[in-house]
Amino acid sequence: MADTMGHTASATDNMTRNTSVALGIVLLGLAPQIFELVWSLGTLVGLGAGRGPLQVVTAHLTALVTSVPSLIAVLAAVPGMILSYFSPGSAAAAAKSTLSSDELLALIYSYPLFAVAILTLFVRIRAPQDYIGGVVLMAVALFALWASSDLQGMHGFSFGAGTAPRMFGVLLVALSASIALTGLLHEGEGLSHYSWRGPLFVSAAIIFFALAIRPLGLVVTAFSSFLIAAIGSHETTWLEAVIVGACLTLGCAILFPYILGLPMPMFPRFLIQ
């Protein structure tokens, strides 16, 4: 009885862990859409340009639904698509030209990761670190394939701008899939502790810089971005951070507009106007 209950508890724990991993992979599959949604919030306060939040949500939800017939057609033509993917004059290119960027994102990036998430529910993960690491690498490769999908392919034996990114993307998909498969077949390490604080605030600093550079200017934006990034470290001493940030801001104010000649606004608009 004890053994039976022990096995049952173990199976339940494994299913719980798999469900958490699967939900994480689903969120990873929606990461570009979520990022664009967060980015679009800046348009509500005049920071940045592009589609508004409602437009982003509507466009991506529509793309995720309307891309299903295209997914079925693509799966039916997989052999021919693989052979002709790198040629711009192929049937694959013609099919891609009829789809919007949002639909291509769903087909190339989101749907494959959704499929991996469903598979995760029904397998035993023996080495979580290898499996999840492989899936994350796969997401990077799929995103690269989507990002290069509108670049020119090969003309005969001549490489186009999109040939190399697609070749490396396909190779990385194969490599990452083999790493994830290793996590299913061989016992290995569990997930090690990972600190999100550093990547979170560094990413926030980058996004803030991109959104604020035009309305706030280089001086304010660069200094503020450095302070936001400094929050990501437990070892930050604020007096040193302010001094280093001021020096870096001064360097940027000299480097970009004067040495490199980039037309970047220096000060906030409300001070100039």
C-alpha positions as CSV (number, residue, x, y, z in Angstrom):
1,M,0.0,0.0,0.0
2,A,2.8,2.4,0.9
3,D,4.6,1.6,-2.3
4,T,1.5,2.1,-4.3
5,M,0.8,5.4,-2.6
6,G,4.4,6.5,-3.1
7,H,4.3,5.7,-6.8
8,T,1.0,7.6,-7.1
9,A,2.4,10.6,-5.4
10,S,5.5,10.5,-7.6
11,A,3.4,10.3,-10.7
12,T,1.2,13.2,-9.5
13,D,4.3,15.3,-8.7
14,N,5.7,14.5,-12.1
15,M,2.5,15.6,-13.8
16,T,2.4,18.8,-11.8
17,R,6.0,19.6,-12.8
18,N,5.2,18.8,-16.4
19,T,2.1,21.0,-16.4
20,S,4.2,23.9,-15.0
21,V,6.9,23.4,-17.7
22,A,4.2,23.1,-20.4
23,L,2.6,26.4,-19.3
24,G,6.1,28.0,-19.3
25,I,6.6,26.8,-22.9
26,V,3.2,28.2,-23.9
27,L,4.2,31.6,-22.5
28,L,7.5,31.3,-24.3
29,G,5.5,30.7,-27.5
30,L,3.6,33.9,-26.9
31,A,6.7,36.0,-25.8
32,P,7.0,38.1,-29.0
33,Q,3.3,38.9,-28.9
34,I,3.5,39.8,-25.2
35,F,6.5,41.9,-25.9
36,E,4.8,43.9,-28.6
37,L,1.8,44.4,-26.4
38,V,4.0,45.8,-23.6
39,W,5.8,47.9,-26.2
40,S,2.5,49.2,-27.5
41,L,1.6,50.6,-24.1
42,G,4.1,53.4,-24.7
43,T,1.8,54.7,-27.5
44,L,-0.8,55.6,-24.9
45,V,1.5,58.2,-23.4
46,G,3.2,59.3,-26.5
47,L,6.3,57.2,-26.2
48,G,7.1,55.3,-29.3
49,A,5.0,54.7,-32.4
50,G,3.2,51.8,-34.0
51,R,0.1,49.8,-33.3
52,G,-1.9,50.5,-30.1
53,P,-2.6,47.7,-27.5
54,L,-6.0,46.9,-28.8
55,Q,-4.7,46.6,-32.3
56,V,-1.9,44.3,-31.2
57,V,-4.2,42.0,-29.3
58,T,-6.7,41.9,-32.1
59,A,-4.1,41.3,-34.8
60,H,-2.3,38.5,-32.9
61,L,-5.5,36.7,-31.8
62,T,-6.8,36.8,-35.3
63,A,-3.5,35.5,-36.7
64,L,-3.4,32.6,-34.2
65,V,-6.9,31.6,-35.3
66,T,-6.8,32.2,-39.1
67,S,-3.3,30.6,-39.4
68,V,-4.8,27.1,-38.5
69,P,-5.8,26.3,-42.2
70,S,-2.4,27.5,-43.3
71,L,-0.7,25.3,-40.7
72,I,-2.6,22.2,-42.1
73,A,-1.6,23.1,-45.6
74,V,2.0,23.6,-44.6
75,L,2.1,20.2,-42.8
76,A,0.7,18.5,-45.9
77,A,3.5,20.1,-48.0
78,V,6.4,19.7,-45.5
79,P,8.7,17.7,-47.8
80,G,8.4,20.2,-50.7
81,M,8.7,23.2,-48.3
82,I,11.9,21.8,-46.8
83,L,13.5,21.4,-50.3
84,S,12.4,24.8,-51.6
85,Y,12.6,26.9,-48.4
86,F,15.7,28.7,-49.5
87,S,14.5,29.7,-53.0
88,P,12.6,33.0,-53.3
89,G,10.8,31.8,-56.4
90,S,9.5,28.6,-54.9
91,A,6.0,27.6,-53.9
92,A,7.0,28.1,-50.3
93,A,7.9,31.7,-51.0
94,A,4.6,32.2,-52.8
95,A,2.7,30.8,-49.9
96,K,4.7,33.0,-47.4
97,S,3.9,36.1,-49.5
98,T,0.2,35.6,-49.0
99,L,0.5,35.6,-45.2
100,S,0.9,38.6,-42.9
101,S,3.8,39.0,-40.5
102,D,1.6,38.1,-37.6
103,E,0.4,34.9,-39.3
104,L,4.0,33.9,-40.1
105,L,4.9,34.5,-36.5
106,A,2.2,32.1,-35.4
107,L,3.1,29.5,-38.0
108,I,6.9,29.6,-37.7
109,Y,7.3,30.4,-34.0
110,S,4.2,30.0,-31.8
111,Y,2.6,26.8,-33.2
112,P,5.8,24.7,-33.0
113,L,6.3,25.7,-29.3
114,F,2.6,25.0,-28.6
115,A,3.2,21.5,-30.0
116,V,6.2,21.0,-27.8
117,A,4.1,22.2,-24.8
118,I,1.5,19.6,-25.5
119,L,4.2,16.9,-25.9
120,T,5.6,17.9,-22.6
121,L,2.4,16.9,-20.8
122,F,2.8,13.3,-21.9
123,V,6.5,12.6,-21.4
124,R,8.8,12.0,-18.5
125,I,11.5,14.7,-18.2
126,R,14.6,12.9,-16.9
127,A,16.9,15.9,-17.2
128,P,14.9,19.1,-16.8
129,Q,17.9,21.4,-17.3
130,D,18.8,19.8,-20.7
131,Y,15.1,19.6,-21.8
132,I,14.2,23.2,-21.0
133,G,17.5,24.5,-22.2
134,G,16.9,22.7,-25.5
135,V,13.4,24.2,-25.8
136,V,14.7,27.7,-25.1
137,L,17.4,27.3,-27.8
138,M,14.7,26.0,-30.2
139,A,12.6,29.2,-29.5
140,V,15.6,31.3,-30.4
141,A,16.1,29.4,-33.6
142,L,12.4,29.6,-34.6
143,F,12.4,33.3,-33.9
144,A,15.4,33.7,-36.2
145,L,13.6,31.8,-38.9
146,W,10.6,34.0,-38.6
147,A,12.7,37.2,-38.5
148,S,14.5,36.1,-41.7
149,S,11.4,34.9,-43.5
150,D,11.0,38.1,-45.5
151,L,14.7,38.2,-46.6
152,Q,15.7,37.1,-50.1
153,G,16.8,33.5,-50.5
154,M,19.1,31.9,-53.1
155,H,19.2,32.7,-56.8
156,G,20.7,29.5,-58.2
157,F,24.1,29.1,-56.5
158,S,24.2,32.7,-55.2
159,F,23.4,33.3,-51.6
160,G,20.7,35.8,-50.7
161,A,20.5,37.9,-47.5
162,G,18.2,35.3,-45.8
163,T,20.1,32.1,-46.8
164,A,22.7,32.1,-44.0
165,P,20.2,33.0,-41.2
166,R,17.9,30.3,-42.3
167,M,20.6,27.7,-42.6
168,F,21.9,28.4,-39.1
169,G,18.3,28.6,-37.8
170,V,17.5,25.1,-39.2
171,L,20.8,23.7,-37.8
172,L,20.1,25.3,-34.4
173,V,16.5,23.8,-34.4
174,A,18.0,20.4,-35.0
175,L,20.7,20.8,-32.4
176,S,18.3,22.2,-29.8
177,A,15.8,19.3,-30.5
178,S,18.6,16.8,-29.9
179,I,19.5,18.5,-26.6
180,A,15.8,18.4,-25.5
181,L,15.6,14.7,-26.5
182,T,18.6,14.0,-24.3
183,G,16.7,15.4,-21.4
184,L,14.0,12.8,-22.1
185,L,16.2,9.8,-22.6
186,H,19.0,10.2,-20.0
187,E,18.9,11.1,-16.3
188,G,20.4,14.5,-15.6
189,E,20.4,17.6,-13.5
190,G,17.4,19.4,-12.4
191,L,16.9,23.1,-12.9
192,S,19.5,25.2,-11.2
193,H,18.6,28.4,-9.4
194,Y,18.4,31.3,-11.8
195,S,18.3,35.0,-10.8
196,W,15.8,37.0,-12.9
197,R,16.7,40.3,-11.4
198,G,19.7,41.2,-13.6
199,P,18.1,40.2,-17.0
200,L,14.8,41.8,-15.9
201,F,16.2,45.3,-15.2
202,V,18.7,45.2,-18.0
203,S,15.9,44.4,-20.4
204,A,13.8,47.2,-18.8
205,A,16.6,49.6,-19.3
206,I,16.9,48.7,-23.0
207,I,13.2,49.1,-23.6
208,F,13.1,52.4,-21.7
209,F,16.0,53.7,-23.8
210,A,14.2,52.7,-27.0
211,L,10.9,54.3,-26.0
212,A,12.3,57.5,-24.3
213,I,15.2,58.5,-26.6
214,R,13.0,60.7,-28.8
215,P,10.8,62.6,-26.3
216,L,13.4,62.8,-23.5
217,G,16.7,63.1,-25.4
218,L,20.0,61.3,-25.1
219,V,21.2,62.9,-21.9
220,V,18.2,62.1,-19.7
221,T,17.5,58.7,-21.3
222,A,21.1,57.4,-21.1
223,F,21.5,58.4,-17.5
224,S,18.1,57.0,-16.5
225,S,18.7,53.7,-18.4
226,F,22.0,53.2,-16.6
227,L,20.3,53.7,-13.2
228,I,17.5,51.2,-14.2
229,A,20.1,48.6,-15.2
230,A,22.0,49.2,-11.9
231,I,19.0,48.1,-9.9
232,G,19.6,44.6,-11.3
233,S,22.7,44.1,-9.1
234,H,22.6,43.6,-5.3
235,E,26.1,45.1,-5.1
236,T,25.0,48.5,-6.5
237,T,26.3,51.5,-4.5
238,W,24.2,54.4,-5.6
239,L,26.8,57.1,-5.2
240,E,29.2,55.1,-7.5
241,A,26.3,54.4,-9.8
242,V,25.4,58.1,-10.2
243,I,29.1,59.0,-10.8
244,V,29.6,56.2,-13.4
245,G,26.3,56.9,-15.0
246,A,27.1,60.6,-15.4
247,C,30.5,59.8,-16.9
248,L,28.9,57.3,-19.4
249,T,26.2,59.8,-20.3
250,L,28.9,62.4,-21.0
251,G,30.7,60.0,-23.1
252,C,27.6,59.1,-25.1
253,A,26.7,62.8,-25.5
254,I,30.1,63.3,-27.1
255,L,30.4,60.0,-29.1
256,F,27.0,59.7,-30.8
257,P,26.2,63.2,-32.1
258,Y,29.7,64.6,-32.6
259,I,32.1,61.7,-33.3
260,L,29.7,59.4,-35.1
261,G,27.5,62.1,-36.4
262,L,24.2,60.4,-35.5
263,P,21.2,62.7,-35.4
264,M,20.1,62.0,-31.9
265,P,18.2,64.5,-29.8
266,M,20.2,65.7,-26.8
267,F,17.6,67.1,-24.5
268,P,13.9,66.7,-23.8
269,R,11.5,68.1,-26.3
270,F,9.7,70.4,-23.8
271,L,13.1,72.1,-23.0
272,I,13.9,72.7,-26.7
273,Q,10.5,73.8,-27.9
